[in-house]
Amino acid sequence: MVGTNPPTTSPVVDLSKLSEKELAAELQRRNALKEGNKVAYKSLSNEVVPTLFQKLLTYSQIGAEIKAEIYSSLKTLIKLKFEAYGIKSDQMSHTFTADNGDSITIGYNVNRGYDDTAFLGVAKVKEFINSLATDAQTAKLINQITRLLRPTKTGDLDPKRILELRQMTNDYSDPNLLEGVKIIEDAYNPTRSTWFIQAKYKNGVGIEVNLPLSLSAAPFPTDFDLSFLLDEEK
């Protein structure tokens, strides 16, 4: 980095041997050195970060172009597959595999979420729960319903559990239960999230290996030293 002064280090000084005046001067010198290092750090950041950012921007742009090319190319294969087998499907992903084991999967993920009105339905179902007399049989029912209404790790209701809950309502005619489940079902609002590409290949011994396609998944070279980050955890 030409034109940027590297941070300087402070020589070791035994403060116990300094006079009051010398101590004050030493502290002043250290403060000045610290401020100088802050300026050097900021200057170096302004030089390094934009350069590295441009590399990431190039990576992102090339990745977008490759993604579009792969989807466009495989669109023809998908159409041919439907024609060859005489049926179309609404599947969310398609996998294509060559004889040598190379495999590419394209598709989309779906967030199977509910809008805010779902919690009004949950409240209605809980009204039904609270209206039940407490005995061994109803306690079991309450536990079942509570389990089915338990949110997932992402904080959403589980559509499969709600389907189970709907099947349970056939045995009860309580209006709060029926209305609550109906509100929850109507609040179901699945949305497409990411369009993905996955690739696999077979290594020398025939084991399938995922091809890393993101910076997070990409491995470092085997001799790359990451100790500069790991040391911070100690």
C-alpha positions as CSV (number, residue, x, y, z in Angstrom):
1,M,0.0,0.0,0.0
2,V,2.1,2.9,-1.3
3,G,1.7,6.2,0.5
4,T,0.2,4.8,3.7
5,N,2.3,4.9,6.9
6,P,2.0,1.7,8.9
7,P,0.9,1.9,12.5
8,T,3.9,2.3,14.8
9,T,4.5,0.5,18.1
10,S,5.4,2.0,21.4
11,P,8.8,1.1,23.0
12,V,8.6,-0.6,26.3
13,V,9.1,1.9,29.2
14,D,9.2,1.1,32.9
15,L,6.8,3.7,34.3
16,S,7.8,3.0,37.9
17,K,11.2,4.5,37.2
18,L,9.9,7.8,35.8
19,S,9.5,11.1,37.6
20,E,6.1,12.8,37.7
21,K,7.1,15.1,34.9
22,E,8.6,12.2,32.9
23,L,5.5,10.2,33.5
24,A,3.2,13.0,32.2
25,A,5.4,13.3,29.1
26,E,5.3,9.6,28.5
27,L,1.5,9.4,28.7
28,Q,1.3,12.4,26.3
29,R,3.6,10.6,23.9
30,R,1.5,7.5,24.1
31,N,-1.7,9.3,23.5
32,A,-0.2,11.0,20.4
33,L,1.0,7.7,19.1
34,K,-2.4,6.1,19.6
35,E,-4.1,9.0,17.7
36,G,-1.5,8.5,14.9
37,N,-2.3,4.8,14.7
38,K,-6.1,5.7,14.4
39,V,-5.4,7.9,11.5
40,A,-3.2,5.3,9.8
41,Y,-5.9,2.7,10.4
42,K,-8.6,4.9,8.9
43,S,-6.4,5.8,5.9
44,L,-5.5,2.1,5.3
45,S,-9.2,1.1,5.5
46,N,-10.2,3.8,2.9
47,E,-7.5,2.4,0.6
48,V,-8.1,-1.4,1.1
49,V,-11.9,-1.7,1.4
50,P,-13.0,-0.1,-1.9
51,T,-10.5,-2.3,-3.8
52,L,-11.7,-5.5,-2.2
53,F,-15.3,-4.3,-2.6
54,Q,-14.9,-4.0,-6.3
55,K,-13.6,-7.6,-6.4
56,L,-16.8,-8.8,-4.6
57,L,-18.9,-6.6,-7.0
58,T,-17.3,-8.3,-10.0
59,Y,-17.9,-11.7,-8.4
60,S,-21.5,-10.8,-7.8
61,Q,-22.0,-9.6,-11.4
62,I,-20.4,-12.6,-12.9
63,G,-22.4,-14.9,-10.6
64,A,-25.6,-13.2,-11.8
65,E,-24.7,-13.7,-15.4
66,I,-23.8,-17.4,-14.9
67,K,-27.0,-18.0,-13.0
68,A,-29.1,-16.5,-15.8
69,E,-27.2,-18.6,-18.4
70,I,-27.7,-21.8,-16.4
71,Y,-31.5,-21.2,-15.9
72,S,-31.9,-20.3,-19.6
73,S,-30.0,-23.4,-20.8
74,L,-31.8,-25.8,-18.5
75,K,-35.2,-24.3,-19.5
76,T,-34.9,-26.2,-22.8
77,L,-34.1,-29.4,-20.9
78,I,-37.2,-29.0,-18.7
79,K,-39.4,-28.4,-21.7
80,L,-38.0,-31.5,-23.4
81,K,-38.5,-33.6,-20.2
82,F,-42.1,-32.7,-20.0
83,E,-42.6,-33.5,-23.7
84,A,-40.7,-36.8,-23.4
85,Y,-42.7,-38.0,-20.5
86,G,-46.0,-36.5,-21.6
87,I,-46.8,-34.7,-18.3
88,K,-46.0,-31.4,-16.7
89,S,-45.6,-30.9,-12.9
90,D,-45.6,-28.0,-10.5
91,Q,-42.4,-29.2,-8.7
92,M,-40.3,-26.6,-7.1
93,S,-36.9,-27.9,-8.3
94,H,-35.4,-29.9,-11.2
95,T,-32.3,-32.0,-11.1
96,F,-30.2,-32.9,-14.2
97,T,-27.5,-35.6,-14.0
98,A,-24.9,-36.6,-16.6
99,D,-23.5,-40.1,-16.9
100,N,-20.2,-39.1,-15.3
101,G,-22.1,-38.1,-12.1
102,D,-22.1,-34.3,-12.6
103,S,-25.4,-33.0,-11.3
104,I,-27.2,-29.6,-11.4
105,T,-30.3,-28.7,-9.5
106,I,-32.3,-25.5,-10.1
107,G,-35.4,-24.3,-8.3
108,Y,-36.8,-22.0,-5.7
109,N,-37.4,-22.0,-2.0
110,V,-40.7,-21.1,-0.4
111,N,-41.3,-19.3,2.9
112,R,-44.4,-21.2,4.2
113,G,-45.6,-18.3,6.4
114,Y,-48.8,-16.8,7.7
115,D,-49.9,-13.2,7.8
116,D,-50.7,-11.5,11.1
117,T,-54.4,-12.6,11.2
118,A,-53.2,-16.1,12.0
119,F,-52.7,-15.0,15.6
120,L,-56.4,-14.0,15.8
121,G,-57.2,-17.6,14.8
122,V,-54.9,-18.9,17.5
123,A,-56.6,-16.7,20.1
124,K,-60.0,-18.2,19.0
125,V,-58.6,-21.7,19.4
126,K,-57.3,-20.8,22.8
127,E,-60.8,-19.6,23.8
128,F,-62.0,-23.1,23.0
129,I,-59.2,-24.6,25.1
130,N,-60.0,-22.4,28.1
131,S,-63.7,-23.4,27.9
132,L,-62.9,-27.1,28.4
133,A,-63.4,-28.7,31.7
134,T,-60.2,-29.9,33.2
135,D,-59.9,-33.7,33.4
136,A,-57.5,-36.4,32.2
137,Q,-59.2,-36.6,28.7
138,T,-59.4,-32.9,28.0
139,A,-55.9,-32.4,29.4
140,K,-54.6,-34.7,26.7
141,L,-56.6,-32.8,24.0
142,I,-55.2,-29.5,25.3
143,N,-51.7,-30.8,25.0
144,Q,-52.3,-32.0,21.5
145,I,-53.7,-28.6,20.4
146,T,-51.0,-26.7,22.1
147,R,-48.4,-28.8,20.4
148,L,-50.0,-28.2,17.0
149,L,-50.0,-24.5,17.6
150,R,-46.4,-24.3,18.7
151,P,-44.3,-22.0,16.5
152,T,-41.4,-23.2,14.5
153,K,-37.8,-21.9,15.0
154,T,-38.6,-19.1,12.6
155,G,-41.7,-18.0,14.7
156,D,-44.3,-19.2,12.2
157,L,-47.0,-21.9,12.5
158,D,-46.3,-25.2,10.9
159,P,-48.7,-25.9,7.9
160,K,-48.5,-29.6,8.5
161,R,-49.6,-29.2,12.1
162,I,-52.4,-26.9,11.1
163,L,-53.6,-29.6,8.8
164,E,-53.6,-32.0,11.7
165,L,-55.6,-29.4,13.7
166,R,-58.1,-29.1,10.9
167,Q,-58.6,-32.9,11.0
168,M,-59.2,-32.8,14.8
169,T,-61.9,-30.2,14.4
170,N,-64.1,-32.8,12.7
171,D,-64.7,-34.3,16.1
172,Y,-65.9,-31.0,17.7
173,S,-68.6,-28.5,16.9
174,D,-67.3,-25.6,19.0
175,P,-67.7,-22.4,17.0
176,N,-64.5,-20.8,18.4
177,L,-62.4,-23.8,17.4
178,L,-63.9,-24.0,13.9
179,E,-63.6,-20.3,13.3
180,G,-60.1,-20.1,14.8
181,V,-58.8,-22.9,12.5
182,K,-60.6,-21.3,9.5
183,I,-58.9,-17.9,10.2
184,I,-55.5,-19.6,10.5
185,E,-56.0,-21.5,7.2
186,D,-57.0,-18.3,5.4
187,A,-53.9,-16.5,6.8
188,Y,-51.6,-19.0,5.1
189,N,-49.5,-17.0,2.7
190,P,-46.6,-18.9,1.1
191,T,-44.2,-16.8,-0.9
192,R,-41.2,-17.7,-3.1
193,S,-37.9,-16.6,-1.6
194,T,-34.7,-17.5,-3.3
195,W,-34.0,-19.0,-6.7
196,F,-31.1,-21.4,-6.2
197,I,-28.6,-23.5,-8.1
198,Q,-26.9,-26.6,-6.5
199,A,-24.3,-28.7,-8.1
200,K,-22.7,-32.0,-7.2
201,Y,-20.0,-34.2,-8.7
202,K,-18.5,-37.6,-8.0
203,N,-14.9,-37.6,-6.7
204,G,-12.2,-40.2,-7.5
205,V,-13.8,-42.8,-5.3
206,G,-17.4,-42.3,-6.5
207,I,-18.6,-40.2,-3.5
208,E,-21.0,-37.3,-4.3
209,V,-19.4,-33.9,-3.3
210,N,-21.3,-30.6,-3.2
211,L,-19.7,-28.0,-5.4
212,P,-19.4,-24.7,-3.3
213,L,-21.2,-21.9,-5.2
214,S,-21.2,-19.2,-2.6
215,L,-18.4,-17.3,-0.8
216,S,-19.6,-18.7,2.5
217,A,-19.5,-22.3,1.2
218,A,-16.3,-22.0,-0.8
219,P,-13.3,-23.6,1.0
220,F,-10.0,-21.7,1.5
221,P,-6.8,-23.2,0.0
222,T,-5.4,-25.9,2.3
223,D,-2.4,-23.8,3.4
224,F,-4.4,-20.6,4.0
225,D,-3.7,-19.3,7.5
226,L,-6.8,-18.1,9.4
227,S,-5.1,-17.8,12.8
228,F,-5.4,-14.1,12.7
229,L,-9.2,-14.5,13.2
230,L,-9.1,-17.5,15.5
231,D,-6.8,-15.8,17.9
232,E,-9.4,-13.2,18.6
233,E,-11.7,-15.9,20.1
234,K,-9.1,-16.8,22.9
